Amino acid sequence: MTTQNTNTADPSWTIFIETLSDEFTARTGFGVYAHITPVDVDQAYQEYQQRNAPMRLFARDYVRTYA
């Protein structure tokens, strides 16, 4: 059995999830996991790290594509 690499040691991972969830909640009334899977959250985090954009701006743009 393989395990998925988690980013729990990285403090920005927790802040990213909170920021993404805040954006989903503000736009739809439901948090991040009501809309996307944990795997999607991990992929979004990887994309965020590569884009070098402010976290709030990235989250807002990301949520806009799903809401």
C-alpha positions as CSV (number, residue, x, y, z in Angstrom):
1,M,0.0,0.0,0.0
2,T,1.3,3.4,-0.9
3,T,0.7,6.6,1.1
4,Q,0.2,10.0,-0.3
5,N,2.9,12.6,0.5
6,T,1.3,15.1,2.9
7,N,2.4,18.7,3.3
8,T,1.6,18.9,7.0
9,A,5.1,19.8,8.0
10,D,4.9,23.0,5.9
11,P,3.0,25.8,7.7
12,S,2.0,27.4,4.4
13,W,0.1,24.2,3.6
14,T,-2.3,24.8,6.5
15,I,-2.6,28.5,5.7
16,F,-3.3,27.6,2.0
17,I,-6.1,25.2,2.9
18,E,-7.7,27.8,5.3
19,T,-7.4,30.5,2.6
20,L,-8.9,28.3,-0.1
21,S,-11.7,27.2,2.2
22,D,-12.4,30.8,3.1
23,E,-12.7,31.7,-0.5
24,F,-15.0,28.8,-1.2
25,T,-17.1,29.6,1.8
26,A,-17.4,33.3,0.9
27,R,-18.5,32.5,-2.7
28,T,-20.7,29.4,-2.1
29,G,-21.4,29.0,1.6
30,F,-19.5,25.7,1.7
31,G,-15.8,25.0,2.5
32,V,-13.2,23.6,0.2
33,Y,-13.9,19.9,0.7
34,A,-17.5,20.3,-0.3
35,H,-16.3,21.1,-3.8
36,I,-13.0,19.4,-4.5
37,T,-11.1,16.3,-3.2
38,P,-8.0,16.3,-1.0
39,V,-6.0,15.2,-4.1
40,D,-7.3,18.3,-5.9
41,V,-6.3,20.5,-3.0
42,D,-2.8,19.0,-3.1
43,Q,-2.6,19.7,-6.8
44,A,-3.8,23.3,-6.3
45,Y,-1.1,23.8,-3.7
46,Q,1.6,22.5,-6.1
47,E,0.2,24.9,-8.7
48,Y,0.2,27.8,-6.2
49,Q,3.9,27.1,-5.4
50,Q,4.9,27.2,-9.0
51,R,3.0,30.4,-9.9
52,N,4.6,32.6,-7.4
53,A,1.4,34.6,-6.9
54,P,0.0,35.9,-3.6
55,M,-2.0,33.2,-1.9
56,R,-5.2,35.1,-1.6
57,L,-5.2,36.1,-5.3
58,F,-4.4,32.5,-6.3
59,A,-7.2,31.2,-4.1
60,R,-9.7,33.7,-5.5
61,D,-8.8,32.8,-9.1
62,Y,-8.9,29.1,-8.3
63,V,-12.3,29.3,-6.7
64,R,-13.7,31.3,-9.5
65,T,-13.1,28.4,-11.9
66,Y,-15.1,26.0,-9.7
67,A,-17.9,28.2,-8.3
